């Protein structure tokens, strides 16, 4: 039975049973655990499930078949969150969540966490705010202004010095409330003078989108700078290395960790700039896509060693992650044949790779974790997973993963409080935390899922 039959009692039986019977569709490496968890959620009389307890900040709501429902409609929950962030105080002219990663439920910094991830947090934040702005008809420019605040911080206050091997390139890490970031601001697992090339791809792509919306040349200028620095420092890649390492010393170019899993945003950046007439990126773009197609995608069916290293606070060369493959699948699903004639097969390979390595059942709901070293369903990774499954279902017409998408995204919404303040995951009640997981890397995923299935707005 398709997972998309959400109104039937058989949904959980299908998750627990059908997926076990069909190895190509297994959701977990240990399907018995999923079967046991799903069976525990089924009603004793086969008519009504009455699970109890809380998920995140709300009492869990289930339908008569034991399927998790949102605590309020998706549209209402997302609007509450966006309105809560509209009330965020300014710091140096920016909303506070633009200049700090760790913010509590009163808009105050979490004192013990001064570390900050400007490129990732504000890059995906721009994408989120632009998508939300357009989803509401593009009429309320306050959402666009927040995206501009994020872009302004990226171009004014979070760049490497204008010298060295990686000059004027967006910083992957830094410290909260620095205007601008100092030359030695590398933190988390970055060393003081290091930055991460892939994060420049995320920031550059987001800035190119912001340029398209605003026609402000500052954003395009920085997108071009990031892309040109990337092109100048591109390597060949191969079976044990990506075209860029995960970390570089921006002064000398010395690298650390030969594999960086997130290549799709650099590909997006090159493609976007080519659209704007910058033919200089055609050659590096083709080299990058050739490496992804010939090495990284086939590696999904091997040991996954080309899918290690993405998160700023980790530095293990064996730490595979779900975020990078899911975001490649997103791009395949957006572009289809224009990018890859094998988009259908390859996007499913990504989904199965993620399902087998990063999924688990929490509170009776199948969810996706971040990485080998942290399989908790943080908001960014979980909402990315749900969005990609929804996009796959819409693009292919297959309902194989539709129910999983709905459940994962419902679970994620339970992190949002009544007043709209989110926590960074729904595993526990609370307010605030990592702003990328709580907010900036979450909203665009709901926009993508709703573009696939508008009826899910409620």
Secondary structure as GFF3:
##gff-version 3
##sequence-region A 1 458
A	DSSP	alpha_helix	10	13	.	.	.	ID=ss1
A	DSSP	pi_helix	14	18	.	.	.	ID=ss2
A	DSSP	alpha_helix	19	21	.	.	.	ID=ss3
A	DSSP	three_ten_helix	23	25	.	.	.	ID=ss4
A	DSSP	alpha_helix	31	41	.	.	.	ID=ss5
A	DSSP	beta_strand	54	55	.	.	.	ID=ss6
A	DSSP	beta_strand	58	59	.	.	.	ID=ss7
A	DSSP	beta_strand	61	62	.	.	.	ID=ss8
A	DSSP	beta_strand	68	69	.	.	.	ID=ss9
A	DSSP	alpha_helix	74	86	.	.	.	ID=ss10
A	DSSP	beta_strand	90	91	.	.	.	ID=ss11
A	DSSP	beta_strand	94	95	.	.	.	ID=ss12
A	DSSP	alpha_helix	96	99	.	.	.	ID=ss13
A	DSSP	beta_strand	102	104	.	.	.	ID=ss14
A	DSSP	beta_strand	115	116	.	.	.	ID=ss15
A	DSSP	alpha_helix	118	135	.	.	.	ID=ss16
A	DSSP	alpha_helix	141	157	.	.	.	ID=ss17
A	DSSP	beta_strand	174	175	.	.	.	ID=ss18
A	DSSP	beta_strand	194	195	.	.	.	ID=ss19
A	DSSP	alpha_helix	197	214	.	.	.	ID=ss20
A	DSSP	alpha_helix	217	232	.	.	.	ID=ss21
A	DSSP	beta_strand	247	249	.	.	.	ID=ss22
A	DSSP	beta_strand	255	256	.	.	.	ID=ss23
A	DSSP	alpha_helix	264	275	.	.	.	ID=ss24
A	DSSP	three_ten_helix	279	281	.	.	.	ID=ss25
A	DSSP	alpha_helix	282	291	.	.	.	ID=ss26
A	DSSP	pi_helix	292	296	.	.	.	ID=ss27
A	DSSP	three_ten_helix	298	301	.	.	.	ID=ss28
A	DSSP	three_ten_helix	305	307	.	.	.	ID=ss29
A	DSSP	alpha_helix	322	335	.	.	.	ID=ss30
A	DSSP	three_ten_helix	336	338	.	.	.	ID=ss31
A	DSSP	alpha_helix	343	358	.	.	.	ID=ss32
A	DSSP	beta_strand	359	362	.	.	.	ID=ss33
A	DSSP	beta_strand	365	368	.	.	.	ID=ss34
A	DSSP	alpha_helix	379	396	.	.	.	ID=ss35
A	DSSP	alpha_helix	402	413	.	.	.	ID=ss36
A	DSSP	beta_strand	432	434	.	.	.	ID=ss37
A	DSSP	alpha_helix	435	435	.	.	.	ID=ss38
A	DSSP	pi_helix	436	440	.	.	.	ID=ss39
A	DSSP	alpha_helix	443	452	.	.	.	ID=ss40
A	DSSP	three_ten_helix	454	457	.	.	.	ID=ss41
###
